[in-house]
Amino acid sequence: MMESKRVAWIAPLKVLPKSLRPIVAMQEKHFGAPLNPTRWWGRLPYLFWLVALFVGFLERRRAKLDPVTRSLVMTRVSQQCSCEFCIDANSLRLAERSGSLEKVLAVANWREETCFSEQERAALAYAEAVTATPPAVGEELKASLKKHFNEQALTELTALIAFQNLSARFNAALDIPSQGLCPTNGKK
C-alpha cells in the first residue's frame, strides 16, 4: 500500500490498545495492515467501538439501502469533505460493490454522467445537500427522495450521510492520509 505524502499534525499511535485487537485483526486480514484512522481513534477506544458499531449497523446485510448506493453516498461525502483516506477507502468499496471503476471515476461529476440510476442521483443530491453547511434540503429534493425511498430508508440514508460526515471531517481535520487502497482514489 502506498502512503500519502501528507503529514498529520497529531502523530498516529505506534502501539494500539489491546481492546482494539478484534478490529485491528479484521483490518489486517482484509487490507494487510490496520487502517490509518484506527491509529488516531485508538486514543479513545470506547468511542471508536461505538463508532464501529454505528457503521456496522448501517452496513449490515439487511440495510434498507443497497450496498452500491451506500458506497456512492459515502464516496461523494468523502470528496466534499476532502478526506484523502475516506476517498481512498470508499472508492475501493464502491469499485468492489459495483464491479468496476466506472462509478468511482464518475461520482465526482455525477450530474453529467449517465451511469447512475434516478434513485442513485436522488441519494447523491441528498448527500451533497446534507453535507452542506448548513444543510440545504429543498422541497424538490424531498419530493424526489420520497419517490425512491420509504421513511425508514430515508432515515437510514440520513444517518449514513451523517456518519460519513463525522468520519471524513475527523480524518480530514487531523490530516489522516490515504493508504493507496484504490488504484484511482476516485480520480480520472
C-alpha positions in Angstrom: 0.0 0.0 0.0 1.2 3.5 -0.9 1.2 6.1 1.8 0.2 9.7 1.1 2.8 12.4 1.3 0.6 14.5 3.6 1.7 14.5 7.2 -0.7 14.5 10.1 -0.2 17.2 12.7 -1.1 14.8 15.5 1.0 11.7 15.4 -0.6 8.3 15.0 -0.3 5.8 17.8 2.5 3.4 17.2 1.0 0.8 19.6 -2.7 0.3 19.6 -4.7 -0.5 22.7 -5.3 -4.2 23.3 -9.1 -3.5 23.4 -8.9 -2.8 19.6 -7.3 -6.2 18.7 -10.5 -7.6 17.1 -10.8 -4.6 14.8 -7.1 -4.5 14.0 -7.1 -8.2 13.2 -10.1 -7.8 10.8 -8.4 -4.8 9.1 -5.1 -6.7 8.8 -6.9 -9.7 7.3 -8.8 -7.6 4.7 -6.3 -4.8 4.0 -2.9 -6.2 5.1 -2.5 -3.5 7.8 -4.5 -1.5 10.3 -6.3 1.3 8.6 -4.8 4.7 9.2 -7.8 6.2 11.2 -7.5 3.4 13.7 -4.1 4.8 14.8 -5.8 8.1 15.8 -9.2 6.8 17.1 -7.1 4.4 19.2 -6.7 7.2 21.7 -10.4 6.8 22.5 -11.0 3.0 22.2 -14.5 3.1 23.7 -15.6 5.8 21.4 -14.0 4.0 18.5 -16.0 0.9 19.3 -19.2 2.9 19.4 -18.4 4.4 16.0 -17.6 1.0 14.6 -20.9 -0.4 15.9 -22.7 2.5 14.3 -21.2 2.0 10.9 -21.6 -1.8 11.3 -25.3 -1.3 11.7 -25.5 1.0 8.7 -23.6 -1.6 6.6 -25.5 -4.6 7.8 -26.8 -7.2 5.3 -30.4 -6.2 5.9 -29.8 -2.5 5.5 -32.6 -0.5 3.8 -30.2 0.9 1.2 -28.4 -1.3 -1.3 -24.6 -1.6 -1.0 -23.8 0.4 -4.2 -26.0 3.3 -3.1 -24.3 3.3 0.4 -20.9 3.4 -1.2 -21.8 6.1 -3.7 -23.1 8.3 -0.9 -20.0 7.7 1.3 -17.6 8.3 -1.6 -19.3 11.6 -2.5 -19.4 12.9 1.1 -15.7 12.0 1.4 -15.0 14.0 -1.7 -17.0 17.0 -0.4 -15.0 16.9 2.8 -11.7 16.5 1.1 -10.8 13.4 3.2 -7.9 11.6 1.5 -8.3 8.4 3.5 -12.1 8.3 3.1 -12.0 8.9 -0.7 -9.4 6.1 -1.0 -11.3 3.6 1.2 -14.8 4.4 0.0 -13.7 4.4 -3.7 -12.3 0.9 -3.1 -15.6 -0.3 -1.6 -17.6 1.3 -4.4 -15.4 -0.4 -7.0 -15.9 -3.8 -5.2 -19.6 -3.4 -4.9 -20.3 -2.1 -8.3 -17.9 -4.5 -10.0 -15.9 -1.8 -11.9 -14.3 1.6 -11.6 -16.9 3.3 -13.8 -18.9 4.8 -10.9 -15.8 5.5 -8.9 -14.5 7.6 -11.7 -17.8 9.3 -12.4 -19.1 10.1 -8.9 -17.4 13.5 -8.6 -19.3 14.6 -11.7 -22.4 12.5 -11.2 -24.8 15.2 -12.6 -23.1 15.0 -16.0 -22.6 11.2 -16.1 -25.0 8.6 -17.5 -24.1 5.6 -15.3 -26.3 6.5 -12.3 -30.0 5.5 -11.8 -32.6 8.1 -10.8 -32.5 6.6 -7.2 -28.7 6.9 -7.1 -29.0 10.5 -8.3 -31.5 11.4 -5.6 -29.2 9.9 -3.0 -26.2 11.7 -4.3 -28.1 15.0 -4.4 -29.2 14.4 -0.8 -25.7 13.6 0.3 -24.5 16.9 -1.1 -27.4 18.8 0.4 -26.9 17.3 3.9 -23.2 17.8 3.8 -23.5 21.5 3.0 -23.1 23.9 6.0 -25.9 24.5 6.9 -27.7 21.6 5.3 -29.8 22.7 2.3 -32.5 20.1 1.6 -35.1 21.8 -0.6 -38.7 20.8 -1.3 -37.9 19.5 -4.8 -35.2 17.2 -3.5 -37.5 16.0 -0.7 -40.2 15.1 -3.3 -37.6 13.2 -5.4 -36.3 11.3 -2.4 -39.9 10.2 -1.4 -40.3 8.7 -4.9 -37.3 6.4 -4.3 -37.1 5.7 -0.6 -39.6 5.0 2.2 -39.3 6.8 5.5 -37.2 4.1 7.2 -34.7 4.1 4.2 -34.6 7.9 4.3 -33.8 7.8 8.0 -31.1 5.3 7.4 -29.7 7.3 4.4 -29.6 10.4 6.6 -27.8 8.5 9.3 -25.3 7.2 6.8 -24.6 10.7 5.4 -24.2 12.0 9.0 -21.8 9.2 9.9 -19.7 9.7 6.8 -19.5 13.4 7.6 -18.3 12.6 11.1 -15.7 10.2 9.7 -14.5 12.4 6.9 -14.3 15.5 8.9 -12.4 13.8 11.7 -9.9 12.3 9.3 -9.5 15.5 7.2 -9.1 17.7 10.3 -6.3 15.5 11.5 -4.7 15.1 8.1 -5.0 11.3 8.2 -3.5 10.1 4.9 -4.8 7.7 2.4 -3.3 4.2 2.2 -3.4 3.6 -1.5 -6.3 1.1 -1.3 -8.0 2.1 -4.5 -5.9 2.5 -7.7 -7.7 5.6 -8.8 -8.8 7.2 -5.5 -11.8 8.4 -7.4 -9.7 10.4 -9.9 -9.9 10.2 -13.6 
